[in-house]
Amino acid sequence: MKTMMITLAFAGLAATGSAFAQSSAPAQAPAPTTLAQTGQWVPPDGQSIAPKTRAEVYQDLVKSEQDGQLDYLNRTLYWHH
């Protein structure tokens, strides 16, 4: 849930930031987004990303707690919650 909120926040910032950008060059249409047969997003390089197992996600969580990444996120991104 928090990941989705962060993703939406960054998407909102990206959308508003580009609305105020000024350029002397003419606007160009964005490159089309590639969709897989199942409707899933495909990275621009065309290589799919393998999903993580629960054990891999847990290992990432433990690692982020140990190296201070989780504390940093809590202090910066989640400070108002």
DRENMAR-257568 format. One record per residue (C-alpha): z, x, y; residue number from 0; chain. Coordinates in Angstrom, 3 decimals, always signed. Example, Ala and Ser with C-alpha at 12.3 -4.5 7.8 and 13.67 -1.06 7.14 Angstrom:
BEGIN
<atom pz="+7.800" px="+12.300" py="-4.500" seq="0" mol="A"/>
<atom pz="+7.140" px="+13.670" py="-1.060" seq="1" mol="A"/>
END
This chain:
BEGIN
<atom pz="+0.000" px="+0.000" py="+0.000" seq="0" mol="A"/>
<atom pz="+0.883" px="+2.800" py="+2.425" seq="1" mol="A"/>
<atom pz="-2.332" px="+4.617" py="+1.546" seq="2" mol="A"/>
<atom pz="-4.343" px="+1.524" py="+2.375" seq="3" mol="A"/>
<atom pz="-2.534" px="+1.162" py="+5.713" seq="4" mol="A"/>
<atom pz="-3.241" px="+4.806" py="+6.564" seq="5" mol="A"/>
<atom pz="-6.904" px="+4.398" py="+5.606" seq="6" mol="A"/>
<atom pz="-7.238" px="+1.310" py="+7.792" seq="7" mol="A"/>
<atom pz="-5.522" px="+3.072" py="+10.677" seq="8" mol="A"/>
<atom pz="-7.886" px="+6.050" py="+10.479" seq="9" mol="A"/>
<atom pz="-10.888" px="+3.729" py="+10.185" seq="10" mol="A"/>
<atom pz="-9.736" px="+1.893" py="+13.300" seq="11" mol="A"/>
<atom pz="-9.268" px="+5.125" py="+15.210" seq="12" mol="A"/>
<atom pz="-12.692" px="+6.367" py="+14.158" seq="13" mol="A"/>
<atom pz="-14.321" px="+3.111" py="+15.244" seq="14" mol="A"/>
<atom pz="-12.652" px="+3.050" py="+18.667" seq="15" mol="A"/>
<atom pz="-13.188" px="+6.763" py="+19.248" seq="16" mol="A"/>
<atom pz="-16.927" px="+6.483" py="+18.713" seq="17" mol="A"/>
<atom pz="-17.133" px="+3.466" py="+21.040" seq="18" mol="A"/>
<atom pz="-16.027" px="+5.604" py="+23.996" seq="19" mol="A"/>
<atom pz="-18.119" px="+8.652" py="+23.169" seq="20" mol="A"/>
<atom pz="-20.924" px="+9.460" py="+25.599" seq="21" mol="A"/>
<atom pz="-24.054" px="+11.341" py="+24.799" seq="22" mol="A"/>
<atom pz="-27.228" px="+12.180" py="+26.674" seq="23" mol="A"/>
<atom pz="-29.248" px="+12.077" py="+23.462" seq="24" mol="A"/>
<atom pz="-30.637" px="+8.723" py="+22.235" seq="25" mol="A"/>
<atom pz="-28.573" px="+6.979" py="+19.571" seq="26" mol="A"/>
<atom pz="-29.731" px="+7.358" py="+16.004" seq="27" mol="A"/>
<atom pz="-29.128" px="+4.951" py="+13.150" seq="28" mol="A"/>
<atom pz="-26.458" px="+6.105" py="+10.668" seq="29" mol="A"/>
<atom pz="-27.522" px="+7.250" py="+7.234" seq="30" mol="A"/>
<atom pz="-27.450" px="+4.464" py="+4.638" seq="31" mol="A"/>
<atom pz="-24.437" px="+4.284" py="+2.353" seq="32" mol="A"/>
<atom pz="-25.200" px="+4.760" py="-1.311" seq="33" mol="A"/>
<atom pz="-23.709" px="+2.227" py="-3.699" seq="34" mol="A"/>
<atom pz="-23.346" px="+2.587" py="-7.443" seq="35" mol="A"/>
<atom pz="-24.456" px="-0.121" py="-9.836" seq="36" mol="A"/>
<atom pz="-20.921" px="-1.531" py="-10.055" seq="37" mol="A"/>
<atom pz="-20.553" px="-1.756" py="-6.277" seq="38" mol="A"/>
<atom pz="-18.316" px="+1.311" py="-6.093" seq="39" mol="A"/>
<atom pz="-18.667" px="+3.828" py="-3.280" seq="40" mol="A"/>
<atom pz="-20.396" px="+7.068" py="-4.251" seq="41" mol="A"/>
<atom pz="-19.652" px="+10.326" py="-2.377" seq="42" mol="A"/>
<atom pz="-22.552" px="+11.633" py="-0.247" seq="43" mol="A"/>
<atom pz="-23.192" px="+14.540" py="-2.600" seq="44" mol="A"/>
<atom pz="-23.761" px="+12.037" py="-5.426" seq="45" mol="A"/>
<atom pz="-21.062" px="+13.428" py="-7.694" seq="46" mol="A"/>
<atom pz="-18.467" px="+10.947" py="-8.835" seq="47" mol="A"/>
<atom pz="-14.766" px="+11.735" py="-8.610" seq="48" mol="A"/>
<atom pz="-12.779" px="+11.256" py="-11.809" seq="49" mol="A"/>
<atom pz="-9.762" px="+8.943" py="-11.449" seq="50" mol="A"/>
<atom pz="-6.314" px="+10.488" py="-11.848" seq="51" mol="A"/>
<atom pz="-3.891" px="+9.615" py="-14.604" seq="52" mol="A"/>
<atom pz="-0.343" px="+8.466" py="-13.867" seq="53" mol="A"/>
<atom pz="+0.922" px="+11.891" py="-14.920" seq="54" mol="A"/>
<atom pz="-1.418" px="+13.644" py="-12.469" seq="55" mol="A"/>
<atom pz="-0.352" px="+11.348" py="-9.631" seq="56" mol="A"/>
<atom pz="+3.311" px="+11.992" py="-10.447" seq="57" mol="A"/>
<atom pz="+2.680" px="+15.755" py="-10.494" seq="58" mol="A"/>
<atom pz="+1.059" px="+15.484" py="-7.053" seq="59" mol="A"/>
<atom pz="+4.084" px="+13.557" py="-5.793" seq="60" mol="A"/>
<atom pz="+6.531" px="+16.145" py="-7.113" seq="61" mol="A"/>
<atom pz="+4.449" px="+18.980" py="-5.656" seq="62" mol="A"/>
<atom pz="+4.287" px="+17.294" py="-2.238" seq="63" mol="A"/>
<atom pz="+8.056" px="+16.800" py="-2.270" seq="64" mol="A"/>
<atom pz="+8.634" px="+20.453" py="-3.151" seq="65" mol="A"/>
<atom pz="+6.286" px="+22.010" py="-0.599" seq="66" mol="A"/>
<atom pz="+7.348" px="+19.727" py="+2.266" seq="67" mol="A"/>
<atom pz="+4.156" px="+17.697" py="+2.643" seq="68" mol="A"/>
<atom pz="+5.948" px="+14.419" py="+1.939" seq="69" mol="A"/>
<atom pz="+8.669" px="+15.153" py="+4.515" seq="70" mol="A"/>
<atom pz="+5.990" px="+16.048" py="+7.067" seq="71" mol="A"/>
<atom pz="+4.155" px="+12.767" py="+6.478" seq="72" mol="A"/>
<atom pz="+7.390" px="+10.817" py="+6.734" seq="73" mol="A"/>
<atom pz="+8.215" px="+12.515" py="+10.046" seq="74" mol="A"/>
<atom pz="+4.750" px="+12.125" py="+11.579" seq="75" mol="A"/>
<atom pz="+2.922" px="+9.119" py="+10.123" seq="76" mol="A"/>
<atom pz="+5.792" px="+6.889" py="+9.042" seq="77" mol="A"/>
<atom pz="+8.281" px="+7.674" py="+11.826" seq="78" mol="A"/>
<atom pz="+8.224" px="+4.138" py="+13.197" seq="79" mol="A"/>
<atom pz="+8.935" px="+2.320" py="+9.916" seq="80" mol="A"/>
END
